[in-house]
Structures are given as C-alpha cells and as structure tokens.
Amino acid sequence: MRLDREQAASLLRRMEGCKVAVLGDVMLDEYLFGEVNRISPEAPVPIVRVTREQAVLGGAANVAANLKALGAEPLLIGTLQKDAAGDRVLGLLAGLGVSISGLVLDTSRPTIIKTRVIGQQQQMLRIDREEAGPPDPAVLLGLKDRLERALAEASALIISDYAKGAVSAPVMASVRALCAARNLPWIVDPKPAHRELYRGATLMTPNTKETAELAARAARSDMEVTVAGRELMADLGLKGLLITRSERGMALFSPETGQGMPWMIPTEAREVYDVSGAGDTVIAAFSAAVGAGADWREAAMLANAAAGVVVAKVGTATASPEEILAHYRDQEAN
C-alpha cells in the first residue's frame, strides 16, 4: 500500500493553513561550500577554499520552515539571543512569513550556531557554538506562556528536542497537561538523554541509532526493530512510533499494529546527497498530515515521500507540495 499522486495531492490540500505548534531548540545552520585541492603545510588536514556561504534555519526553526514549505502554519516556540545569529534567525523567519511571537529572549546564552564545512559536496567538518543547560526561571515562564497560547489554536504539537535547554521537565509537564486538556497529539523528535521527558507522548520519530539507545538494545534488522519498538512503546506509554531507518525506509507502530509486526515502509529516496534535517522534514510532514485529519499510515507515507525529496538536496532543506507531487510523478513513470 502506498499513496498515489491524487491521494497525496488531496492530503496536501487539506494541510494548507493547518496550525502546528513547534517547541524546541532554535538554531542557525551555516554552510561554507568550497573546493579542496591540497593539504595544509601546517597540519595533515585539507585546505578548503570557500566559494559560497549559506545560512538557513536549524533545529526547531527548520521544523517550522518545513511546515511552512508544506503549506501548514507553524507556531514556533523557543529561545534565542538578540545577537548577530539571532538577528539572522529572525530575518529568515520573517522572510518565510513565520510568526516570531512564540520566541522568548534569553540573554544568558548565545543563539546556537552549527557551521558545516562542505568540500567537493562532502561534509568535512562541523563547528558548534552553543551553551546548553536549563533556562532561567523568567525564560521558563515565558516558554510556558507561549506554549499555552499556541496550543489554544494548534491541531498538533511537535517537540523538536536537541537537548540544548528549551525542552525541560517543567515545560514537558505543561505539555502533558495542556495536550491532555485539549486532546491534542504531541509528537516527539527525541534525544535519548531526555528519554523520561517523553513519557506518554502520542508518537516519537527516532532514527535507528536513537531507537537502539532509547531501548538499550539493537535495532538494525526488522525483528530487532520490532522488539525494540514494542518495548519502548510499553515502557514509555507511547501510542505509536515512526522509526526512520535510512535506506531501509521506515517502521510505523500504531494502535492498529498492536503486538504484531510494525508496518514497514520502503524508502522513497532515489538519490541521497545529504541527510541533514531529514528528520525535521519527516516529523513536520507527519504531524501536519495528522493535524489535517489523515490517518497514521497516510501521514507516514507522505512523510516518507517528503524525506525522499530533501535527502536529494545538499544541506538542511525543505520539501514543497510541488516537489512532493513531482516526486510521485517520477515514481509513477518508473
């Protein structure tokens, strides 16, 4: 079973304007593209002659960018500093038409920057500038306030956790209470170090490595994924799991699968240049589809197709409805 192009088009139309809240760590992703022709005389490392630079939204902000690209309406909740990187993030959000009303100023730490050096279309180095840790009490109150406002109008909530501070125990206590009161699905892109914070989530979207760490067992083969997924769902009281498995596609656990095998979804990717941000695309597409009334299988298939689009691009990227439908046309032609 897979979505055909008409089904995908119908679902994408239903997603237009669907409001989805995104809570998480807001970042700026920088890319330095260049040529590599020689080794440094100072150390055994390549010299990259930078020919092009690019700055894009990262972390939870990239999830918001993915939602906007899909036609949904993101309600972004997070923190940033009023520094040069923070100003660039605000400018990029404004350029996309994403509201900044859910952002809280945190003067105690700089805006997170991840800089990737790309030589000959291969990532050679990543430089992280960040100060992780729990937010100050005033910032924490601000996050709770923005969360409550966003969930009053959202149809789903995404937790985009990079373990940098925006997602903490007090904030997650508010998430549980507010989502339970409004019967809202909350969907988590997890960090294994925060495992206990996700107890009771509607669904999580870990990759294979994260699944193995969260379940403390291997998760490579279909049977290993099945056992690890079942244990993780039971232990954390999850309703479902969508495990992304790179070239092996995805595994969807839902209430319908029960104690049986998860639904295995083959990959939609034909060419893979860069998997940076693919998880953001998956959770954005899945959550917007669910928020628009799709069942989990439909949502997972659309997310799989969207991921197939973005991994064919270099750098953190998004997928538009037009690109997703073109992807379906290509698949049908083959």
Secondary structure, 3 states (H helix, E strand, C coil): CCCCHHHHHHHHHHHCCCEEEEEECEEEEEEEEEEEEEECCCCCCEEEEEEEEEEEEEEHHHHHHHHHHHCCEEEEEEEECCCHHHHHHHHHHHHHCCCCCCEEECCCCCCEEEEEEEECCEEEEEEEECCCCCCCHHHHHHHHHHHHHHHCCCCEEEEECCCCCCCCHHHHHHHHHHHHHHCCCEEEECCHHHHHHHCCCCEECCEHHHHHHHHCCCCCCHHHHHHHHHHHHHHHCCCEEEEECHHHCEEEECCCCCCCCCEEECCCCCCCCCCCCHHHHHHHHHHHHHHCCCCHHHHHHHHHHHHHHHCCCCCCCCCCHHHHHHHHHHHHHC
